[in-house]
Amino acid sequence: MSLLAPTRPCPAAQAPAPATPASRQVPSAWLALLATPVAASANSPVLILPDMAGSLGIRTATATWLVTVFAWAMAVGTPLMAGLLRRRGLGNTLRLSAALIVAGTAVVAVAPWLPLAMAGRAAQAVGGAGLVTAAMSLAGSVRRMGVITAGFGTLGAVGPLLGSAIADTASWRVSLAVGAVALLALPAVMRRADLSAPKQTTPFDGRGAALLVLTATALVLIPRYPLPAVAASLLTTALLALHIRSNPTGFVPITLLRTRAFALSALLACTFATSYFTLLFTIPQLLRDRTDWSTSTIGTGQLAALLAGSVLSMVLAATSARLGRPRVLTILLTVGALAPLTAMLTPWAPLLLLVATLAVFTTSAGQATLAVYATQAAPTSQRPTAIGLFNLCYQLGGAFGPAIAALITLGG
């Protein structure tokens, strides 16, 4: 099935069945609260790394491991939590995610050493990945998914300033606890959603899960250790491909990978995320080089640009049904290409802020629409897996982007 081919809505999509007390539709605002605080948690350390390093008695460069381990745990935790959702149901996934966030936050609050703080951040990230996967599985439409992904863009944009403000008034440890705000949505979600565990007759594919985790780990480490990580990723990818051929219905179903709509959606999501995170880290340096703006002016300008792009992405998600799939994809591809081209060719430095708006618009709107396209293309039993693998591709873009940005700024 072509990703561009319009599909007729099924009767269920036109006339949804009446909701039962155990499975009423969860309001999108609660889904956004459940999923989006992890974006602020991921970015909250950006401006307070020196404070964190001083408290732990390490160098600032070493403290960046707290950022890296969070990105790694989000990447590997996403498909694992999706597998849990598929096999054990929404209730067990939400409970485990909440427990991981609480435990991780408690560890970060008292950790006197970097390794222990890293373990706490990893637990927070895996728990956050579970909440994101659960929220996206309950979205059901591009419009509702757009509320979630626009929230990612908004809280991701304010995350650094929010983390800095909390650190100034309280401590850096409290800044790293902002992801726990998502737990406020749990009661409402668990009252309305179907928490029953699905029936499973197939054994858990532990080898496939392990190989996928190793592959994702190697890919995430490419920015820090390029040569060994590339070699390791090639090896683990080859082993994973062989395993999928021998176990086609395992942790990574081969039918899902062969579904064109899913594969193209995941590839586009990774591409858009890579472009966005590259520009996110490159634009401030370009503005410093090309203007006499202060750091605070650059930060405020970029924040405003990112917030504008997030709002526009929500507008596109809300109107996507009327526009149709071909038009939506045309808009995303056009704007997605325009952002980096403008960054490279513009002679007017302030136009770089428009680039930031275009980039966050593309990745937020793209994540909303493409996630729905990817999951609708999958069989019902594989939709949690589709969400997990789709989000893994997005998270990999978040790992590749900063590395490309470093090469650009160093090369410049």
C-alpha positions as CSV (number, residue, x, y, z in Angstrom):
1,M,0.0,0.0,0.0
2,S,1.4,3.4,-1.0
3,L,1.8,6.0,1.7
4,L,0.4,8.6,-0.7
5,A,-2.6,6.5,-1.6
6,P,-5.8,7.9,0.0
7,T,-7.8,5.3,1.9
8,R,-11.6,5.3,2.5
9,P,-12.5,5.4,6.1
10,C,-13.8,2.3,7.6
11,P,-17.3,2.2,9.1
12,A,-15.8,2.2,12.6
13,A,-14.0,5.4,11.9
14,Q,-17.2,7.0,10.6
15,A,-19.5,5.9,13.4
16,P,-17.6,4.9,16.5
17,A,-19.3,2.5,18.8
18,P,-20.7,3.9,22.0
19,A,-18.1,3.9,24.7
20,T,-18.5,1.5,27.6
21,P,-17.7,2.6,31.1
22,A,-14.4,0.7,31.0
23,S,-13.3,2.1,27.6
24,R,-14.5,5.7,27.3
25,Q,-12.3,7.9,25.1
26,V,-9.7,9.6,27.1
27,P,-9.7,13.4,26.5
28,S,-6.7,14.5,24.5
29,A,-5.7,17.0,27.2
30,W,-5.1,14.2,29.6
31,L,-3.2,12.3,27.0
32,A,-1.0,15.3,26.4
33,L,-0.4,15.7,30.2
34,L,0.5,12.0,30.3
35,A,3.0,12.1,27.5
36,T,4.6,15.5,27.1
37,P,6.4,16.3,30.4
38,V,9.1,13.8,29.3
39,A,10.1,16.4,26.6
40,A,10.7,19.0,29.3
41,S,12.5,16.5,31.4
42,A,14.8,15.6,28.5
43,N,15.8,19.2,27.8
44,S,15.8,20.5,31.4
45,P,19.6,19.9,32.0
46,V,20.7,21.9,28.9
47,L,21.5,25.2,30.7
48,I,22.3,23.8,34.2
49,L,25.1,21.3,33.3
50,P,27.8,23.3,35.1
51,D,25.6,23.3,38.3
52,M,25.1,19.6,38.1
53,A,28.8,19.0,37.4
54,G,29.8,21.1,40.4
55,S,27.4,19.3,42.7
56,L,28.6,15.9,41.7
57,G,32.3,16.9,41.6
58,I,32.8,16.2,37.9
59,R,33.7,18.1,34.8
60,T,30.8,19.7,32.8
61,A,31.7,17.6,29.7
62,T,31.3,14.5,31.9
63,A,27.9,15.7,33.2
64,T,26.6,15.5,29.6
65,W,26.3,11.7,30.2
66,L,23.1,12.5,32.1
67,V,21.7,13.8,28.8
68,T,23.1,10.9,26.7
69,V,21.8,8.2,29.0
70,F,18.3,9.8,29.0
71,A,18.2,9.8,25.2
72,W,19.5,6.2,25.1
73,A,16.9,5.0,27.6
74,M,14.1,6.7,25.7
75,A,15.3,5.0,22.5
76,V,15.6,1.5,23.9
77,G,12.7,1.9,26.3
78,T,10.2,2.8,23.6
79,P,10.0,-0.5,21.8
80,L,10.3,-2.5,25.1
81,M,7.4,-0.7,26.6
82,A,5.5,-1.1,23.4
83,G,6.1,-4.8,23.7
84,L,4.8,-4.8,27.2
85,L,1.7,-2.9,26.1
86,R,1.1,-5.5,23.4
87,R,1.5,-8.5,25.7
88,R,0.3,-7.3,29.1
89,G,-2.1,-4.5,28.3
90,L,-2.4,-0.8,29.2
91,G,-2.9,-1.2,32.9
92,N,0.4,-3.0,33.5
93,T,2.3,-0.6,31.2
94,L,1.0,2.4,33.1
95,R,1.7,1.0,36.5
96,L,5.3,0.0,35.6
97,S,5.9,3.3,33.9
98,A,4.7,5.2,37.0
99,A,6.9,3.0,39.3
100,L,10.0,3.7,37.2
101,I,9.4,7.4,37.1
102,V,8.9,7.5,40.9
103,A,11.9,5.4,41.6
104,G,14.1,7.2,39.1
105,T,13.1,10.6,40.5
106,A,13.8,9.5,44.0
107,V,17.3,8.2,43.0
108,V,18.1,11.5,41.2
109,A,17.0,13.5,44.2
110,V,19.6,11.9,46.5
111,A,22.3,10.5,44.2
112,P,25.8,11.6,45.3
113,W,27.6,10.1,42.3
114,L,27.2,10.3,38.6
115,P,26.6,6.6,37.9
116,L,23.8,6.5,40.4
117,A,22.3,9.7,38.9
118,M,22.6,8.1,35.5
119,A,20.6,5.1,36.7
120,G,17.9,7.3,38.0
121,R,17.7,9.3,34.7
122,A,17.5,6.0,32.8
123,A,14.6,4.8,34.9
124,Q,12.8,8.2,34.4
125,A,13.3,7.9,30.6
126,V,12.0,4.3,30.3
127,G,9.0,5.2,32.4
128,G,8.4,8.3,30.3
129,A,8.7,6.2,27.1
130,G,6.0,3.9,28.5
131,L,3.7,6.8,29.2
132,V,4.3,8.2,25.7
133,T,3.6,4.9,24.1
134,A,0.4,4.5,26.1
135,A,-0.8,8.0,25.2
136,M,-0.1,7.6,21.5
137,S,-1.9,4.2,21.5
138,L,-5.0,5.9,22.9
139,A,-4.9,8.9,20.6
140,G,-6.6,7.2,17.6
141,S,-6.7,10.2,15.3
142,V,-4.4,12.7,13.7
143,R,-6.0,15.6,15.5
144,R,-5.6,14.0,18.9
145,M,-2.1,12.9,18.1
146,G,-1.4,16.5,17.1
147,V,-2.2,17.7,20.5
148,I,0.4,15.3,21.9
149,T,3.1,16.1,19.5
150,A,2.5,19.8,19.6
151,G,2.9,19.4,23.4
152,F,6.3,17.7,22.8
153,G,7.4,20.7,20.7
154,T,6.2,23.2,23.2
155,L,7.6,21.6,26.4
156,G,10.8,20.6,24.6
157,A,11.2,24.3,23.6
158,V,10.6,25.6,27.1
159,G,12.5,22.8,28.8
160,P,15.9,24.5,29.1
161,L,14.5,27.7,30.5
162,L,12.2,25.9,32.8
163,G,15.0,23.7,34.1
164,S,17.2,26.8,34.7
165,A,14.4,28.7,36.5
166,I,13.7,25.7,38.8
167,A,17.4,25.3,39.5
168,D,17.7,28.9,40.4
169,T,14.7,28.8,42.8
170,A,15.2,25.3,44.2
171,S,18.0,23.0,42.9
172,W,19.1,21.2,39.8
173,R,17.7,17.9,41.2
174,V,14.2,19.4,41.2
175,S,14.7,20.5,37.6
176,L,15.2,16.8,36.7
177,A,11.9,15.8,38.4
178,V,9.6,17.7,36.0
179,G,8.7,14.5,34.1
180,A,6.9,13.3,37.2
181,V,4.2,15.9,36.5
182,A,2.8,13.3,34.0
183,L,1.7,11.2,36.9
184,L,-1.1,13.7,37.6
185,A,-2.9,12.3,34.5
186,L,-2.8,8.7,35.6
187,P,-6.1,8.6,37.6
188,A,-8.1,10.1,34.7
189,V,-6.5,7.9,32.1
190,M,-7.0,4.7,34.1
191,R,-10.6,5.5,34.8
192,R,-11.5,5.9,31.1
193,A,-9.2,3.5,29.3
194,D,-9.5,-0.3,28.9
195,L,-6.9,-1.7,31.2
196,S,-7.5,-5.4,30.5
197,A,-4.5,-7.6,29.4
198,P,-4.8,-9.1,25.9
199,K,-4.6,-12.8,25.4
200,Q,-1.2,-14.0,24.2
201,T,-0.4,-17.4,22.9
202,T,3.1,-16.8,21.4
203,P,6.2,-16.8,23.6
204,F,8.2,-13.7,24.3
205,D,11.0,-13.2,21.7
206,G,13.8,-12.3,24.2
207,R,16.5,-12.7,21.6
208,G,14.8,-10.3,19.2
209,A,14.3,-7.7,22.0
210,A,17.9,-8.0,23.1
211,L,19.2,-7.5,19.5
212,L,17.0,-4.5,18.9
213,V,18.2,-2.9,22.2
214,L,21.8,-3.5,21.2
215,T,21.2,-2.0,17.8
216,A,19.5,1.0,19.2
217,T,22.3,1.4,21.8
218,A,25.0,1.3,19.1
219,L,23.2,3.9,17.0
220,V,22.7,6.2,19.9
221,L,26.4,6.0,20.8
222,I,27.5,7.0,17.3
223,P,27.8,10.7,18.2
224,R,30.2,9.9,21.1
225,Y,32.2,7.0,19.6
226,P,31.7,7.1,15.8
227,L,34.0,4.3,14.6
228,P,33.3,1.6,17.2
229,A,29.6,2.5,17.4
230,V,29.2,2.3,13.6
231,A,30.9,-1.1,13.5
232,A,28.8,-2.4,16.4
233,S,25.6,-1.1,14.8
234,L,26.4,-2.8,11.5
235,L,27.0,-6.1,13.3
236,T,23.9,-5.9,15.5
237,T,21.8,-4.9,12.5
238,A,23.0,-7.9,10.5
239,L,22.3,-10.2,13.5
240,L,18.9,-8.7,14.0
241,A,18.0,-9.1,10.3
242,L,19.0,-12.8,10.4
243,H,16.9,-13.3,13.6
244,I,13.9,-11.6,12.0
245,R,14.1,-13.9,9.0
246,S,14.2,-17.0,11.3
247,N,11.5,-15.7,13.6
248,P,9.2,-13.5,11.4
249,T,6.5,-13.1,14.1
250,G,8.8,-12.2,17.0
251,F,9.6,-8.9,18.7
252,V,10.1,-7.2,15.4
253,P,7.4,-8.7,13.0
254,I,8.6,-9.0,9.4
255,T,5.1,-8.2,8.1
256,L,5.3,-4.8,9.7
257,L,8.7,-4.0,8.2
258,R,7.3,-5.1,4.8
259,T,4.3,-2.7,5.0
260,R,5.2,0.2,2.8
261,A,3.1,2.8,4.7
262,F,4.8,1.9,8.0
263,A,8.3,1.8,6.6
264,L,8.0,5.1,4.8
265,S,6.4,6.8,7.8
266,A,9.1,5.6,10.1
267,L,11.8,6.7,7.7
268,L,10.3,10.1,7.2
269,A,9.9,10.6,11.0
270,C,13.6,9.8,11.5
271,T,14.5,12.2,8.7
272,F,12.4,15.0,10.0
273,A,13.6,14.5,13.6
274,T,17.3,14.5,12.4
275,S,16.8,17.7,10.5
276,Y,15.0,19.4,13.4
277,F,17.6,18.5,16.1
278,T,20.4,19.4,13.7
279,L,18.9,22.9,13.2
280,L,17.9,23.2,16.9
281,F,21.6,23.0,17.9
282,T,23.0,24.8,14.8
283,I,20.8,27.9,14.6
284,P,22.0,29.5,17.9
285,Q,25.7,29.2,16.8
286,L,24.9,30.6,13.4
287,L,23.1,33.6,15.0
288,R,26.1,34.2,17.2
289,D,28.4,34.2,14.2
290,R,26.2,36.4,12.0
291,T,24.7,38.9,14.4
292,D,25.7,40.9,17.5
293,W,22.7,39.5,19.4
294,S,23.2,38.6,23.1
295,T,22.7,35.0,24.2
296,S,19.5,35.9,26.0
297,T,18.1,37.5,22.8
298,I,19.0,34.4,20.7
299,G,17.4,32.1,23.3
300,T,14.2,34.2,23.5
301,G,14.0,34.4,19.7
302,Q,14.4,30.7,19.2
303,L,11.9,29.9,22.0
304,A,9.3,32.2,20.3
305,A,10.0,30.5,16.9
306,L,9.7,27.0,18.3
307,L,6.4,27.8,20.1
308,A,5.0,29.3,16.9
309,G,5.9,26.2,15.0
310,S,4.4,23.9,17.6
311,V,1.1,25.8,17.4
312,L,1.1,25.6,13.6
313,S,1.7,21.9,13.8
314,M,-1.4,21.5,15.9
315,V,-3.4,23.4,13.2
316,L,-2.2,21.1,10.5
317,A,-3.0,18.0,12.5
318,A,-6.5,19.4,13.2
319,T,-7.2,20.0,9.5
320,S,-5.4,17.0,8.1
321,A,-8.6,15.0,7.6
322,R,-10.0,17.7,5.4
323,L,-6.8,18.2,3.5
324,G,-6.3,14.5,2.8
325,R,-3.1,12.4,3.0
326,P,-1.4,13.4,-0.2
327,R,-1.7,17.1,0.5
328,V,-0.5,16.7,4.1
329,L,2.5,14.8,2.9
330,T,3.2,17.3,0.2
331,I,3.2,20.1,2.9
332,L,5.5,18.2,5.2
333,L,8.0,17.3,2.5
334,T,8.0,20.8,1.1
335,V,8.4,22.6,4.4
336,G,10.8,19.9,5.6
337,A,13.1,20.5,2.6
338,L,12.7,24.3,2.9
339,A,14.0,24.5,6.4
340,P,17.6,23.3,5.9
341,L,17.8,24.9,2.4
342,T,16.9,28.3,4.0
343,A,19.4,27.8,6.7
344,M,22.1,27.2,4.2
345,L,21.2,29.9,1.6
346,T,19.7,32.8,3.5
347,P,21.8,36.0,3.5
348,W,19.7,37.5,6.2
349,A,20.5,36.1,9.7
350,P,17.2,36.8,11.4
351,L,15.5,34.6,8.9
352,L,17.1,31.7,10.7
353,L,14.4,32.1,13.4
354,L,11.9,31.2,10.7
355,V,13.9,28.1,9.9
356,A,13.4,27.0,13.6
357,T,9.7,27.5,13.1
358,L,9.6,25.5,9.9
359,A,11.7,22.7,11.5
360,V,9.6,22.2,14.6
361,F,6.4,22.5,12.5
362,T,7.6,19.7,10.2
363,T,8.8,17.3,13.0
364,S,5.8,17.9,15.3
365,A,3.1,17.7,12.5
366,G,5.0,14.9,10.9
367,Q,5.1,12.9,14.1
368,A,1.4,13.3,14.6
369,T,0.3,12.4,11.1
370,L,2.9,9.8,10.3
371,A,2.3,8.0,13.6
372,V,-1.3,7.5,12.7
373,Y,-0.5,6.5,9.1
374,A,2.1,3.9,10.4
375,T,-0.3,2.4,13.0
376,Q,-3.3,2.3,10.7
377,A,-1.2,0.3,8.2
378,A,-0.4,-2.3,10.8
379,P,-2.6,-5.2,11.9
380,T,-4.6,-4.4,15.1
381,S,-2.5,-6.9,17.2
382,Q,0.7,-5.2,16.0
383,R,-0.2,-1.6,16.5
384,P,1.5,-1.2,19.9
385,T,4.7,-2.6,18.2
386,A,4.2,-0.2,15.3
387,I,4.0,2.7,17.7
388,G,7.1,1.6,19.6
389,L,9.2,1.1,16.4
390,F,8.0,4.3,14.9
391,N,8.9,6.3,18.0
392,L,12.3,4.5,18.1
393,C,13.0,5.9,14.7
394,Y,12.1,9.4,15.9
395,Q,14.3,9.1,18.9
396,L,17.2,8.0,16.7
397,G,16.8,11.3,14.8
398,G,17.2,13.0,18.2
399,A,20.5,11.3,18.6
400,F,21.8,11.9,15.1
401,G,20.8,15.6,14.9
402,P,23.1,17.0,17.6
403,A,26.1,15.0,16.2
404,I,25.5,16.5,12.7
405,A,25.2,19.9,14.3
406,A,28.5,19.5,16.1
407,L,30.2,18.6,12.8
408,I,28.7,21.6,11.1
409,T,29.7,24.1,13.8
410,L,33.2,22.6,14.2
411,G,33.6,22.6,10.4
412,G,32.4,26.2,10.3
